[in-house]
Amino acid sequence: MVDGPEAYPWSSYHANALGHDDRLLTPHPQYLALGTTLQLRQQAYAALFSNVISDDRLAEIRAYIQHAPVVSTPLFQSSTGTHLAIFCVYLAKAYWPLIPNTSANGRMANLSCP
């Protein structure tokens, strides 16, 4: 792991946020939509990575992932999608206050993951 995206040598962050020339990259339409100028796009892209996860929150996420039930159909669980289902549960747990139809005790209700 690295301390930030700029420390990862193969990241597109260098081109998209820092303006380094990378002939292997073609700007994605979503990147181009971040701003009307290169400088605005770079600032907006860098801002996407500005949130740092605290050590306590990271420990909570890891503990939850290790003990989370898989939310999916039996067929999905038996396929390679099991890993994706675990990630889906993590996202639901992390963002449950934003998900409609949550119960008062914080459990997800009517949650469906692919």
DACORMO-V947551 format. One record per run of one state. SS is the DSSP state (2 for helix, 1 for strand, 0 for the rest). FROM is the first residue (numbers start at 1). TO is the last residue. Records with the same first field share a line. If there is no record, write none. Layout:
SS = FROM-TO + FROM-TO
This chain:
0 = 1-4 + 8-12 + 17-28 + 33-37 + 48-54 + 68-73 + 79-81 + 95-95 + 99-101 + 103-107 + 109-114
2 = 5-7 + 13-16 + 29-32 + 38-47 + 55-67 + 74-78 + 82-94 + 96-98
1 = 102-102 + 108-108
